[in-house]
C-alpha cells in the first residue's frame, strides 16, 4: 500500500504483529486502563450524556481528572500529528509508557527515522528494564515544517532488544482544506 496512491494508506496499518508466533511474545506493550480512556475522551471534548453512553457511568467530571499526558492523551504505539497551518511549524509532544512483558533483564535501544521536513526527538534513547512488568516512559517530540507538497509523511521509532523489535509509527499529515 502506498500513500502516493491512497491518501489514507498511512492510517491503514499500525504497529501490530502480523506474525502470530511473534505476537504472543511482543517484548513491550503500550498499556491503558479505564481511567486512561476516560482522560482521552475528556481530552477529545466528550462530556455529560455522550460520555455516559461511552463509559456506562451517570456522571464524569472531566475537570476533576488529571489530564492525559501528551498532545493526544493516549498511550498507543502510533503517533499522529496534524499540521495546524501551512505557514509555521507544528510541534507535538507525546508521552508514552511501555511495559516490559519480555525477559526480566532487557535493554531496548531506539532507532528514529524521520521523513523530510520532520524532526523527531526521543528521550531517552535507551530503555533498561530490570524486571518483568516494569514500566518506563519516554517522550517523543515531533516538529513538522509545512510544505506545499506535504499531505502525509511517515516516520517511526523502533525499539530493539536482543530478542524483540517494537515499532511506533509516526504519521504527520495536513488536513484537507
N, C-alpha and C positions, 0 to 999 in steps of 0.2 A: 504494500500500500504506500502510495507516495502523496505527500502534501502538495506536490505540483499538480496532481490530477484531481485530488479530492481535498477541499479546504478543511474538512473535519478529520483527516487521516490521523493527525497527531493525538486526537482525543479518542480514537478507535482502539487503541491498545494501551496497556498500562505497564505496571511493574510486576505483574503476577507471573506465576510459573505456568509454563505450558508443558513441562516435563513432569508427569505425575510422580515419578520416583524422587525427583528433587523437591517437589512441593511438600512432601511430608517432613523434610528437614531444611527449612528455609534459612536457618542461621540467625537472622534478625527478623523481628516483626514490629510493625507500627501498630500499637495497641490503642484502642479508645474505649472508654467506659461510657455509661449512660450520661453522666453529667457532661462529659466532653461533647457529646452530640447535642445536648441542650444548649451548651455555650455556643456551639456553632450556629444553631437555629436562632439564638438571640442575636448573634453577630450578623446574620442574614436578614434580620428585621422582623422575625416572627414574634407575635405577641398574642395575648388573650386567647380567644376561641380557636384561632388557627394553630396555636401552639398546643392547646389541649387536645385537639384532634390527633396531632402527631405523636405526642408523648403519653397520652392517656391520663393526664392529670387535670384537675379543675383549674388550678392557677399556678403559674410560674412567674415569679417576679424577676425579670432579666436584670434589672438594676441591682438586685441583691446578690447576684452571682459574680464571681470573678470573671473577667472576660477571658475568652480563649486566647492562647498565645499566637503571635504572628499575624501576618497580613490576612490569612484565610481562616484562622482559628480552628484549623484541622490538624490532625496528626496522621496524615496519609503519606504514602511514598511519593505520590505525584504532586508536583508543584506547578501552578499556573499563574501567570501574571498577565493582566490585561493592560495594554498601553492606555494611559489616561488621555494623551493628546499627541499630535504629530509634531509638536514644536520642541518639547522639553523631554529629557529622560524621565522614565518612570522607575521608581525603586520599590521593591518589595522585600520585607524581612520575614523569613519563615523559620519558625522554631519547630523542630521535630524531635521526638523521643523514640528511641528504638529499645526493644527488649531482647536480650540475648537468650535464644532458645537453642543455641548450638553448644559446643563444648564449653565447660566452665572457664578455662583459660583461653580466651580468644582475643586476637588483635585484628582489627579491620583498618586498613589504610584506604584513603579515598583517592579517586581519580575524578577530576572535574573536567567536563567537556562543555565549552560554551560556544554557541554559534556566533557568527559575525555580527557585530553590533550589540552584543550582550556580554556583560561582565558578571561572573558568578564567583562569589567569595564564600568560602566554607570554613567554619571554626567549630571544633578542632578538625584537623585533617586526619586524625587517627583516633580510633575508639578502642580502649583497652578494658576488657571485661575480666573480672577475677572470679566470677561465679555465674551459674545459670540463673535466669530470671532477673539479672541485674539490668537496670535501665540507665541509659546515658542519653543526654540531649545534645543536639548540635544546632547551629544557626547557619542558614543559607541566606545570603543577601544577593538578590538579582537586580541588576541595573541594566535597563534596556534603553538604548538610544533609538529614537524613532527614525524610520527610513521610509522613503516613498514606496519602496517595493516590499515593505515588511507586512505580510499578512500573518504568517505563522513561522516561528523559529523554534527549534528544539535543541536541548542540550541534556546533560544528565550529571548526576553524582553517582559514582559507582563505588561501593564499599567492598573490598576484597580481603578475605582471610585466607588461611592455608586450605580451607575446606569449602568456603562459600563465596558467592558473588551476589550482592544485593544492589539492585538498580533503583534509582529515584529519578524518573524522568522529569524534565523541566520544560514547560511549554510557555513561550511568550507569544502573545497574539494581539492583533489590532482588531477591535470590534468593527463590524461592518457599519458603514455610515447609513 
